[in-house]
Amino acid sequence: MMNTTLSAHRKPPRRSQKRSLWRSFKSAFRREKQVNRSAAGNGLLFFLMFICGIFMVLPLVMIVNNALKPLDEIFQFPPQIFVRNPTLENFTDLFILMNDSWVPFSRYILNTIIITGCGTVGHVICASLAAYPLAKHRFPGRNMLFSAVVLSMMFSWTVTQIPNYMIISYLGINNTYLALILPACAYGMGLYLMKQFMEQIPNSLMESARLDGATEYSVFWRIIMPNVKPAWLTLAIFQFQTLWGNTGYLFLRSEELKPLQFAMQAITRGGAQRAGASAAVGFIIAAIPITFFLVCQASILETMTTSGIKE
């Protein structure tokens, strides 16, 4: 009687448990696959994505074709999307106009590289250094500082133009590269983005590095920054586009310090006789930020597919 009771309450063999679990998993997977994998739904989704992709690519196609059109095709009505007789005369006219200006064309390019490069790198470094203690350390006033950063994001650039000009003038760096580089290093959006990404990194990873003898400086540069690479690459894309489109009219008065964007806008205001050069200007202004975005996007996707940290 005792043996019969024990055999009645004995657990089933493990092999049968595995088989039952595997069968239930297969049935659930098939059920989910049947619900989510609909041919009509996928076809409709791809069709909508295709339509949206056409609307997004069409302005870029127009910019490229207008830069290669001769003047008679630019003023043709109704306008044609694709160029019929491609030419490079628009770029030739652009360089002729720039060579006849007071400042060489290479000087505008150098100014843009200095302002955009230093401003982008400085913003990424400053935002990362400021976000690290807010995300991974506890100190008095931490929440108040972060609330002030979030509050600063509510004000647009137009509202803060006068205070920025007064601060730059007080520091004595007006009409210099620093007048555009220093404000670019202090945008609150970058600090907010980096803090949110750094909070996702497990503290155990940092503690294990400290147990191995790593300093706080090594933890930041060798542990934190490689693991938040998608964040600071995204931040670099936004900052590059912002600085690339900055004309510097508020702080720069000397012609030899002005960026390329200012010279391009001066050309586009030349009237109908400069329509070809204006089309070439639009291509140059759009091509470099798009190229930078594609390069950084490839690195972002590569980092996201190879990283995965869990507590």
C-alpha positions as CSV (number, residue, x, y, z in Angstrom):
1,M,0.0,0.0,0.0
2,M,2.9,2.4,0.8
3,N,4.6,1.6,-2.5
4,T,1.4,2.3,-4.4
5,T,1.0,5.7,-2.7
6,L,4.5,6.7,-3.5
7,S,4.2,5.6,-7.1
8,A,1.0,7.7,-7.5
9,H,2.7,10.9,-6.3
10,R,6.0,10.3,-8.2
11,K,6.9,13.0,-10.7
12,P,6.8,12.0,-14.4
13,P,10.1,11.4,-16.1
14,R,12.2,14.3,-17.2
15,R,12.2,13.1,-20.8
16,S,8.4,13.3,-21.0
17,Q,8.5,16.8,-19.5
18,K,10.9,18.0,-22.1
19,R,8.8,16.5,-24.9
20,S,5.6,18.1,-23.5
21,L,7.4,21.5,-23.2
22,W,8.8,21.3,-26.7
23,R,5.4,20.4,-28.1
24,S,3.7,23.3,-26.3
25,F,6.5,25.7,-27.5
26,K,6.1,24.5,-31.1
27,S,2.4,24.9,-31.0
28,A,2.7,28.5,-29.5
29,F,5.3,29.4,-32.0
30,R,3.1,28.2,-34.9
31,R,0.1,30.0,-33.5
32,E,2.1,33.3,-33.2
33,K,3.6,32.8,-36.6
34,Q,0.2,32.3,-38.2
35,V,-1.1,35.5,-36.5
36,N,1.9,37.8,-37.3
37,R,3.1,36.4,-40.6
38,S,0.3,37.4,-43.0
39,A,1.2,37.7,-46.6
40,A,-1.4,40.4,-47.2
41,G,-0.2,42.3,-44.1
42,N,3.4,42.2,-45.1
43,G,2.6,43.2,-48.7
44,L,0.6,46.2,-47.4
45,L,3.4,47.2,-45.0
46,F,6.1,47.0,-47.8
47,F,3.9,49.0,-50.1
48,L,3.4,51.8,-47.5
49,M,7.1,51.8,-46.8
50,F,7.8,52.0,-50.5
51,I,5.5,55.1,-50.9
52,C,7.1,56.8,-47.9
53,G,10.6,56.0,-49.2
54,I,9.7,57.7,-52.6
55,F,8.5,60.8,-50.9
56,M,11.7,61.0,-48.8
57,V,14.1,60.3,-51.7
58,L,12.4,62.7,-54.2
59,P,13.8,65.9,-52.7
60,L,17.3,64.4,-52.8
61,V,16.8,63.3,-56.4
62,M,15.7,66.9,-57.3
63,I,18.7,68.4,-55.7
64,V,21.1,66.1,-57.6
65,N,19.4,66.6,-60.9
66,N,19.1,70.4,-60.5
67,A,22.8,70.6,-59.9
68,L,23.5,68.8,-63.2
69,K,20.9,70.7,-65.3
70,P,21.9,73.5,-67.7
71,L,20.2,76.9,-67.3
72,D,17.6,76.2,-70.0
73,E,16.4,73.1,-68.2
74,I,16.3,74.8,-64.8
75,F,13.9,77.4,-66.1
76,Q,11.9,74.9,-68.1
77,F,8.1,74.8,-67.5
78,P,6.7,72.5,-66.5
79,P,9.8,71.5,-64.6
80,Q,11.3,68.1,-65.2
81,I,12.6,65.9,-62.4
82,F,15.4,64.2,-64.3
83,V,18.1,66.0,-66.2
84,R,18.3,65.4,-70.0
85,N,21.7,67.0,-70.8
86,P,23.8,66.7,-67.7
87,T,26.6,69.1,-67.3
88,L,29.1,70.4,-64.7
89,E,28.9,74.0,-65.7
90,N,27.0,74.9,-62.5
91,F,30.0,73.8,-60.4
92,T,32.4,75.6,-62.7
93,D,30.4,78.8,-62.4
94,L,30.3,78.4,-58.6
95,F,34.1,78.1,-58.3
96,I,34.6,81.1,-60.6
97,L,32.3,83.2,-58.5
98,M,34.1,82.1,-55.3
99,N,37.5,82.7,-56.7
100,D,36.5,86.3,-57.6
101,S,35.4,87.0,-54.0
102,W,37.4,88.8,-51.3
103,V,38.2,85.5,-49.5
104,P,39.3,82.4,-51.3
105,F,36.9,79.5,-51.4
106,S,39.4,77.3,-49.5
107,R,39.2,79.7,-46.6
108,Y,35.4,79.2,-46.2
109,I,35.9,75.5,-46.3
110,L,38.6,75.7,-43.6
111,N,36.5,77.8,-41.4
112,T,33.6,75.4,-41.7
113,I,35.8,72.4,-40.9
114,I,37.2,74.1,-37.8
115,I,33.9,75.2,-36.4
116,T,32.0,72.0,-37.2
117,G,34.7,69.6,-36.2
118,C,35.7,71.3,-33.0
119,G,32.1,72.0,-32.0
120,T,31.0,68.4,-32.6
121,V,33.9,66.8,-30.8
122,G,33.7,69.3,-27.9
123,H,30.0,68.7,-27.5
124,V,30.2,65.0,-27.4
125,I,33.1,65.0,-24.9
126,C,31.5,67.7,-22.6
127,A,28.1,66.0,-22.7
128,S,29.6,62.6,-21.9
129,L,31.7,63.9,-19.1
130,A,28.8,65.8,-17.5
131,A,26.3,62.9,-18.0
132,Y,28.6,60.3,-16.4
133,P,28.4,61.5,-12.7
134,L,24.6,62.3,-13.1
135,A,24.0,58.8,-14.3
136,K,26.3,56.7,-12.2
137,H,27.0,58.7,-9.0
138,R,24.9,59.9,-6.1
139,F,25.7,63.4,-4.7
140,P,23.7,66.3,-3.2
141,G,21.9,68.4,-5.8
142,R,22.0,65.7,-8.5
143,N,18.3,65.8,-9.3
144,M,18.2,69.6,-9.2
145,L,21.0,69.8,-11.8
146,F,19.4,67.4,-14.1
147,S,16.1,69.2,-13.8
148,A,17.9,72.4,-14.7
149,V,19.3,70.8,-17.8
150,V,15.8,69.5,-18.8
151,L,14.4,72.9,-18.2
152,S,17.0,74.5,-20.5
153,M,15.8,72.4,-23.4
154,M,12.4,74.2,-23.3
155,F,14.0,77.4,-24.7
156,S,14.7,77.8,-28.4
157,W,17.8,79.3,-29.9
158,T,15.8,82.5,-30.8
159,V,14.9,83.2,-27.2
160,T,18.5,82.8,-25.9
161,Q,20.2,84.9,-28.7
162,I,20.5,88.1,-26.6
163,P,21.9,86.3,-23.4
164,N,24.3,84.3,-25.5
165,Y,25.6,87.5,-27.2
166,M,26.0,89.2,-23.9
167,I,28.0,86.3,-22.4
168,I,30.2,85.9,-25.5
169,S,30.9,89.7,-25.5
170,Y,31.7,89.6,-21.8
171,L,34.2,86.8,-22.3
172,G,35.9,88.8,-25.1
173,I,35.7,86.0,-27.7
174,N,33.3,87.7,-30.1
175,N,34.4,87.6,-33.7
176,T,36.4,84.4,-33.1
177,Y,35.9,80.7,-33.7
178,L,35.3,80.2,-30.0
179,A,32.1,82.3,-30.3
180,L,30.5,79.4,-32.1
181,I,32.4,76.5,-30.6
182,L,31.9,77.2,-26.9
183,P,28.0,77.5,-27.1
184,A,28.0,74.3,-29.2
185,C,29.6,72.4,-26.4
186,A,26.9,73.3,-23.9
187,Y,23.7,72.1,-25.5
188,G,21.4,70.4,-23.0
189,M,20.1,67.8,-25.4
190,G,23.4,66.0,-25.6
191,L,23.7,65.7,-21.8
192,Y,20.1,64.4,-21.6
193,L,20.7,61.8,-24.3
194,M,24.0,60.5,-22.9
195,K,22.6,60.3,-19.3
196,Q,19.7,58.2,-20.4
197,F,22.0,55.8,-22.3
198,M,24.6,55.6,-19.5
199,E,21.9,54.6,-16.9
200,Q,21.3,51.4,-18.9
201,I,24.9,50.2,-18.3
202,P,25.0,47.7,-15.3
203,N,26.8,48.9,-12.2
204,S,28.3,45.5,-11.8
205,L,30.3,46.0,-14.9
206,M,31.9,49.1,-13.4
207,E,32.4,47.5,-10.0
208,S,34.3,44.6,-11.6
209,A,36.5,47.0,-13.4
210,R,37.3,48.9,-10.2
211,L,38.1,45.6,-8.5
212,D,40.6,44.9,-11.2
213,G,42.3,48.2,-10.4
214,A,40.8,50.5,-13.0
215,T,40.6,54.2,-12.1
216,E,37.5,56.3,-12.6
217,Y,39.1,57.8,-15.7
218,S,39.7,54.3,-17.1
219,V,36.1,53.2,-16.3
220,F,34.8,56.1,-18.2
221,W,36.9,55.8,-21.3
222,R,37.2,52.0,-21.5
223,I,33.9,50.8,-20.2
224,I,31.3,53.6,-20.5
225,M,32.1,55.2,-23.7
226,P,32.5,52.1,-25.9
227,N,29.2,50.8,-24.6
228,V,27.3,54.0,-25.4
229,K,28.8,54.4,-28.8
230,P,25.3,54.5,-30.5
231,A,24.4,57.4,-28.3
232,W,27.4,59.6,-28.9
233,L,27.4,58.8,-32.7
234,T,23.8,59.9,-32.8
235,L,24.7,63.0,-30.9
236,A,27.5,63.7,-33.3
237,I,25.1,63.5,-36.3
238,F,22.7,66.0,-34.8
239,Q,25.5,68.4,-33.8
240,F,27.2,68.1,-37.1
241,Q,24.1,69.0,-39.0
242,T,23.4,72.0,-36.6
243,L,26.9,73.5,-37.0
244,W,27.1,72.8,-40.7
245,G,24.0,75.0,-41.2
246,N,25.2,77.8,-38.9
247,T,26.1,81.0,-40.7
248,G,27.7,82.7,-37.7
249,Y,26.0,86.0,-38.6
250,L,25.4,86.8,-34.9
251,F,29.1,86.6,-33.7
252,L,31.3,86.7,-36.8
253,R,31.9,90.0,-38.5
254,S,35.2,89.4,-40.3
255,E,34.8,87.9,-43.8
256,E,37.8,85.6,-43.4
257,L,36.2,83.9,-40.4
258,K,32.8,83.2,-41.8
259,P,31.8,79.6,-42.7
260,L,30.9,78.1,-46.0
261,Q,27.2,78.4,-45.4
262,F,27.3,82.2,-45.3
263,A,29.1,82.3,-48.6
264,M,26.6,79.9,-50.2
265,Q,23.7,82.0,-49.0
266,A,25.3,85.1,-50.5
267,I,25.5,83.3,-53.9
268,T,21.9,82.2,-53.8
269,R,20.8,85.8,-53.4
270,G,22.4,86.8,-56.7
271,G,19.2,86.5,-58.8
272,A,18.3,84.4,-61.8
273,Q,21.7,84.6,-63.5
274,R,23.1,82.6,-60.6
275,A,20.5,79.9,-60.6
276,G,23.0,77.2,-61.8
277,A,25.5,78.1,-59.1
278,S,22.7,78.1,-56.5
279,A,21.7,74.6,-57.6
280,A,25.3,73.5,-57.2
281,V,25.3,75.2,-53.7
282,G,22.3,73.2,-52.7
283,F,24.0,70.0,-53.7
284,I,27.2,70.8,-51.7
285,I,25.2,71.8,-48.7
286,A,23.1,68.6,-48.7
287,A,25.8,66.1,-49.8
288,I,28.3,66.5,-46.9
289,P,25.8,66.1,-44.0
290,I,24.2,63.1,-45.7
291,T,27.6,61.5,-46.2
292,F,28.5,62.0,-42.6
293,F,25.1,60.6,-41.5
294,L,25.5,57.5,-43.7
295,V,29.0,56.8,-42.2
296,C,27.9,57.2,-38.6
297,Q,24.7,55.3,-39.2
298,A,26.7,52.2,-40.4
299,S,28.7,52.4,-37.2
300,I,25.6,52.8,-35.1
301,L,24.0,49.7,-36.6
302,E,27.2,47.7,-36.3
303,T,27.5,48.6,-32.6
304,M,23.9,47.8,-31.8
305,T,24.1,44.4,-33.4
306,T,27.3,43.4,-31.6
307,S,26.4,44.8,-28.1
308,G,24.0,43.5,-25.5
309,I,24.5,44.2,-21.9
310,K,22.3,42.7,-19.2
311,E,22.5,43.0,-15.4
